[in-house]
Amino acid sequence: MYYDNECETCDREFGSQQAAIQHMNALDHWGPRFECDTCDREFFTQRSAEQHKDDTGHWEPQFECETCNKRFHTQRSTDQHMDDTGHWVPQFECETCDRSFHSELSANQHMNALNHYKQHYCRDCAKTFRSENALRMHLNSSTHRGKNVACPFCKAALTSASGLSHHLEAGSCPRARNLNHRTIFQAISQRDRSGLLTNKLLTYPDFDAQNIATSATWNGSGYECYLCNRECNTLQGLNQHLNSPAHSEKLYHCPNHHCTGQFVRLASLFNHLESESCNFLRFEKVQEHVHDLITGRQKLLGFA
């Protein structure tokens, strides 16, 4: 007869597992179940195994160094080892590169020195910017975008819609000498019947008007602007200020009804839209429609 229930110690076999258990209980024939952590000895009870390890120091080290493979019996001895060997794993990581530091102060000093704070960081250029908008403008600059906007008249390569608008509004295009900020506003406002981009002015702006200050604007310490009270060191400087965009009429506004942005030049409006500061248009869409808007081949709905 074949018996599949054997005693763990002697050679006896039994017809049932229950009979085998009764036999091993009666004769204490249970096999060793508890091993020493270090040597090959085995024990019938956990208490016997622990007593052996206490007597011989055969406990397996439970505490591991953070860097090397050494193990220790206590956390204190582990810490002492890592102090002596400098084996502590750095806990404070740089937000940008792969370096780690043992203290937050060291990590901050590193990130301050190398501009490695991640919040407004350009990985490609290893540069940090003061604001999200500054970073966005950098990413939309020629450094990353290249010069992919061509003037429709002279084919000059420009970086963005705002750059193209400034090129034309300043009268810099050699093949479109008739274009400047005045003629561009006139053309766009005539097509912008609903006032999507242009402001409805009570009187048409006199682009040729000049503000001329006299020596009477001297207030004892400088030449004072009668519009904003700004002081200039020279009379020429005050006249330049008076005839700058600072006091020009705001001809354009942001097409976003929730934005209050007002702009003297079309280039300034495009710069505002490209910055995505009011989350109205993506940078790419502004570039997509600028040619047709300026040349009159597209309705203004592309900016709606």
Secondary structure per residue as TSV (DSSP state, phi and psi in degrees):
chain	resnum	aa	ss	phi	psi
A	1	M	-	360.0	141.6
A	2	Y	-	-99.0	129.5
A	3	Y	-	-113.9	130.3
A	4	D	-	-107.2	16.0
A	5	N	E	-124.8	97.8
A	6	E	E	-100.5	155.0
A	7	C	-	-72.2	142.1
A	8	E	S	-75.3	-11.6
A	9	T	S	-116.0	-54.2
A	10	C	S	-95.2	-173.8
A	11	D	S	-92.9	3.2
A	12	R	-	-69.1	147.2
A	13	E	E	-125.4	151.9
A	14	F	E	-132.5	156.3
A	15	G	S	-77.0	-14.4
A	16	S	S	-143.9	158.0
A	17	Q	H	-66.9	-34.7
A	18	Q	H	-62.2	-41.0
A	19	A	H	-65.4	-38.6
A	20	A	H	-64.7	-41.3
A	21	I	H	-64.9	-42.5
A	22	Q	H	-60.5	-42.7
A	23	H	H	-61.0	-47.4
A	24	M	H	-69.9	-33.2
A	25	N	H	-65.6	-42.9
A	26	A	H	-66.3	-39.5
A	27	L	H	-106.0	5.6
A	28	D	T	53.7	46.6
A	29	H	-	-96.6	20.3
A	30	W	-	-68.6	139.0
A	31	G	-	-72.8	158.5
A	32	P	-	-59.3	135.7
A	33	R	-	-123.6	-9.7
A	34	F	E	-121.2	119.9
A	35	E	E	-99.4	151.0
A	36	C	-	-72.3	144.6
A	37	D	S	-69.7	-20.5
A	38	T	S	-116.1	-53.4
A	39	C	S	-95.2	-174.5
A	40	D	S	-91.5	3.5
A	41	R	-	-70.5	147.0
A	42	E	E	-124.9	154.8
A	43	F	E	-137.4	152.8
A	44	F	S	-78.8	-22.9
A	45	T	S	-130.4	154.3
A	46	Q	H	-64.5	-36.7
A	47	R	H	-60.5	-42.5
A	48	S	H	-64.1	-41.1
A	49	A	H	-64.3	-43.1
A	50	E	H	-66.9	-38.3
A	51	Q	H	-63.1	-42.0
A	52	H	H	-59.6	-45.8
A	53	K	H	-69.3	-33.0
A	54	D	H	-64.4	-43.9
A	55	D	H	-68.7	-34.8
A	56	T	H	-106.1	-6.2
A	57	G	T	67.8	30.9
A	58	H	-	-91.2	16.1
A	59	W	-	-66.1	138.2
A	60	E	-	-72.8	132.4
A	61	P	-	-59.1	130.8
A	62	Q	-	-102.3	-13.5
A	63	F	E	-111.7	123.3
A	64	E	E	-107.9	139.3
A	65	C	-	-62.3	144.0
A	66	E	S	-73.7	-14.4
A	67	T	S	-116.0	-53.4
A	68	C	S	-96.5	-174.9
A	69	N	S	-93.4	5.4
A	70	K	-	-69.7	144.2
A	71	R	E	-123.9	153.6
A	72	F	E	-136.3	159.6
A	73	H	S	-81.2	-20.9
A	74	T	S	-134.2	156.0
A	75	Q	H	-66.0	-33.6
A	76	R	H	-62.5	-46.1
A	77	S	H	-67.5	-32.5
A	78	T	H	-64.9	-47.2
A	79	D	H	-61.5	-40.4
A	80	Q	H	-63.7	-41.0
A	81	H	H	-60.7	-45.9
A	82	M	H	-69.5	-31.8
A	83	D	H	-64.6	-45.6
A	84	D	H	-68.2	-35.2
A	85	T	H	-102.6	-4.6
A	86	G	T	67.7	32.8
A	87	H	-	-92.0	11.2
A	88	W	-	-68.3	136.8
A	89	V	-	-76.9	127.4
A	90	P	-	-58.2	132.0
A	91	Q	-	-99.7	-14.9
A	92	F	E	-112.2	114.5
A	93	E	E	-96.9	147.5
A	94	C	-	-67.5	142.8
A	95	E	S	-74.4	-12.3
A	96	T	S	-119.9	-53.2
A	97	C	S	-96.7	-173.7
A	98	D	S	-90.6	3.3
A	99	R	-	-74.8	147.3
A	100	S	E	-127.7	157.4
A	101	F	E	-136.2	157.7
A	102	H	S	-81.2	-14.8
A	103	S	S	-139.6	154.4
A	104	E	H	-64.6	-35.1
A	105	L	H	-61.2	-44.3
A	106	S	H	-64.1	-40.7
A	107	A	H	-63.3	-43.2
A	108	N	H	-66.1	-39.3
A	109	Q	H	-62.6	-41.8
A	110	H	H	-62.2	-46.7
A	111	M	H	-69.2	-33.0
A	112	N	H	-66.9	-42.7
A	113	A	H	-66.6	-37.0
A	114	L	H	-107.8	9.1
A	115	N	T	53.5	47.2
A	116	H	-	-100.5	16.5
A	117	Y	-	-69.0	132.3
A	118	K	S	-76.8	-21.9
A	119	Q	T	-56.0	-44.8
A	120	H	T	-128.8	55.9
A	121	Y	E	-113.2	134.6
A	122	C	E	-100.5	111.9
A	123	R	T	-65.6	-39.7
A	124	D	T	-62.7	-37.0
A	125	C	T	-101.5	-7.1
A	126	A	T	55.1	44.9
A	127	K	E	-126.6	145.7
A	128	T	E	-112.1	143.1
A	129	F	-	-119.1	156.0
A	130	R	S	-73.4	-22.1
A	131	S	S	-146.5	164.2
A	132	E	H	-63.3	-37.0
A	133	N	H	-65.9	-40.8
A	134	A	H	-63.0	-40.2
A	135	L	H	-64.7	-42.8
A	136	R	H	-62.3	-42.7
A	137	M	H	-63.9	-37.5
A	138	H	H	-62.8	-45.0
A	139	L	H	-66.2	-24.3
A	140	N	T	-94.8	5.7
A	141	S	S	-82.7	176.5
A	142	S	H	-63.7	-22.7
A	143	T	H	-57.1	-40.0
A	144	H	H	-108.7	-31.1
A	145	R	H	-92.5	-21.3
A	146	G	-	75.2	-169.6
A	147	K	S	-112.8	87.5
A	148	N	-	-108.2	2.3
A	149	V	E	-106.6	115.1
A	150	A	E	-98.3	140.3
A	151	C	-	-63.7	130.7
A	152	P	T	-68.6	-10.3
A	153	F	T	-106.9	-53.7
A	154	C	T	-102.7	-3.8
A	155	K	-	65.8	16.9
A	156	A	-	-61.7	139.1
A	157	A	E	-84.7	122.5
A	158	L	E	-125.9	163.4
A	159	T	S	-82.7	-36.0
A	160	S	S	-152.3	174.1
A	161	A	H	-62.7	-39.6
A	162	S	H	-64.9	-37.4
A	163	G	H	-65.5	-41.0
A	164	L	H	-64.1	-43.7
A	165	S	H	-61.6	-43.5
A	166	H	H	-64.0	-40.7
A	167	H	H	-56.0	-43.3
A	168	L	H	-82.1	-41.0
A	169	E	H	-65.4	-30.2
A	170	A	T	-80.7	-2.2
A	171	G	T	70.2	30.0
A	172	S	-	-89.5	-10.8
A	173	C	-	-78.4	119.4
A	174	P	T	-68.8	-17.0
A	175	R	T	-105.1	7.4
A	176	A	-	-145.2	60.5
A	177	R	T	-65.6	-21.0
A	178	N	T	-79.7	-8.6
A	179	L	-	-93.6	134.2
A	180	N	S	-156.8	-174.8
A	181	H	H	-62.1	-29.5
A	182	R	H	-70.3	-53.0
A	183	T	H	-68.0	-33.2
A	184	I	H	-67.2	-42.5
A	185	F	H	-63.5	-42.2
A	186	Q	H	-60.1	-44.7
A	187	A	H	-66.8	-42.3
A	188	I	H	-72.0	-41.1
A	189	S	H	-65.7	-31.2
A	190	Q	H	-66.8	-33.0
A	191	R	H	-87.5	-17.8
A	192	D	-	-94.7	66.4
A	193	R	T	-66.0	-29.3
A	194	S	T	-88.6	-2.9
A	195	G	-	70.9	37.6
A	196	L	S	-68.2	-41.4
A	197	L	S	-117.1	-30.8
A	198	T	B	-101.3	150.5
A	199	N	-	-85.5	142.6
A	200	K	-	-86.0	109.1
A	201	L	-	-95.0	145.9
A	202	L	S	-65.9	-38.5
A	203	T	S	-128.8	148.5
A	204	Y	-	-69.1	134.3
A	205	P	-	-63.3	138.2
A	206	D	-	-90.8	95.1
A	207	F	T	-68.4	-21.9
A	208	D	T	-91.2	-4.8
A	209	A	-	-66.5	140.7
A	210	Q	-	-121.0	132.7
A	211	N	-	-90.6	122.7
A	212	I	-	-119.3	119.7
A	213	A	-	-94.2	153.0
A	214	T	-	-118.0	179.4
A	215	S	G	-65.0	-12.7
A	216	A	G	-67.8	-13.3
A	217	T	G	-80.8	-3.8
A	218	W	B	-69.0	125.3
A	219	N	-	-109.5	10.4
A	220	G	S	107.4	-24.8
A	221	S	S	-128.6	-14.5
A	222	G	S	-177.2	174.6
A	223	Y	E	-88.9	118.3
A	224	E	E	-100.7	131.4
A	225	C	-	-71.2	127.4
A	226	Y	T	-77.6	-7.2
A	227	L	T	-94.6	-38.9
A	228	C	T	-129.2	0.8
A	229	N	-	68.3	14.6
A	230	R	-	-70.9	142.6
A	231	E	E	-103.0	138.1
A	232	C	E	-120.3	151.8
A	233	N	S	-74.8	-28.4
A	234	T	S	-128.0	159.6
A	235	L	H	-67.3	-37.2
A	236	Q	H	-61.6	-40.8
A	237	G	H	-63.6	-38.5
A	238	L	H	-66.0	-42.2
A	239	N	H	-65.1	-36.7
A	240	Q	H	-63.3	-40.4
A	241	H	H	-63.9	-43.8
A	242	L	H	-63.3	-31.5
A	243	N	T	-101.4	11.9
A	244	S	S	-87.5	171.9
A	245	P	G	-61.4	-11.1
A	246	A	G	-57.7	-34.7
A	247	H	G	-118.1	16.3
A	248	S	S	-78.9	157.2
A	249	E	-	-68.2	144.2
A	250	K	-	-79.2	109.9
A	251	L	-	-90.1	-24.6
A	252	Y	E	-125.9	156.7
A	253	H	E	-137.6	160.2
A	254	C	-	-66.9	134.7
A	255	P	S	-70.4	-8.1
A	256	N	-	-78.1	117.8
A	257	H	T	-64.4	-18.3
A	258	H	T	-92.5	0.4
A	259	C	-	-111.5	141.2
A	260	T	-	-102.9	13.2
A	261	G	-	-62.5	131.1
A	262	Q	E	-124.4	141.2
A	263	F	E	-139.5	142.9
A	264	V	S	-79.4	-36.9
A	265	R	S	-122.5	155.4
A	266	L	H	-64.0	-35.9
A	267	A	H	-60.2	-37.7
A	268	S	H	-68.0	-38.3
A	269	L	H	-63.0	-46.1
A	270	F	H	-63.1	-39.2
A	271	N	H	-61.1	-39.4
A	272	H	H	-63.6	-45.2
A	273	L	H	-67.6	-38.7
A	274	E	H	-64.7	-30.8
A	275	S	T	-69.9	-16.6
A	276	E	T	58.5	24.5
A	277	S	T	-68.6	-25.4
A	278	C	T	-107.9	9.6
A	279	N	S	54.8	40.9
A	280	F	S	-99.3	-45.8
A	281	L	S	-132.7	146.6
A	282	R	-	-76.6	151.1
A	283	F	H	-52.2	-44.0
A	284	E	H	-62.4	-35.5
A	285	K	H	-70.5	-34.3
A	286	V	H	-61.3	-44.9
A	287	Q	H	-65.1	-33.5
A	288	E	H	-64.9	-33.9
A	289	H	H	-105.9	-5.3
A	290	V	H	-64.0	-40.5
A	291	H	H	-59.7	-51.7
A	292	D	H	-67.0	-32.2
A	293	L	H	-66.2	-45.8
A	294	I	H	-71.6	-39.0
A	295	T	H	-84.8	-6.8
A	296	G	T	84.4	11.8
A	297	R	-	-87.8	-1.8
A	298	Q	S	-136.1	144.1
A	299	K	-	-71.2	162.3
A	300	L	G	-76.0	1.4
A	301	L	G	-65.4	-20.9
A	302	G	G	-62.2	-20.4
A	303	F	G	-104.0	8.0
A	304	A	-	-85.5	360.0
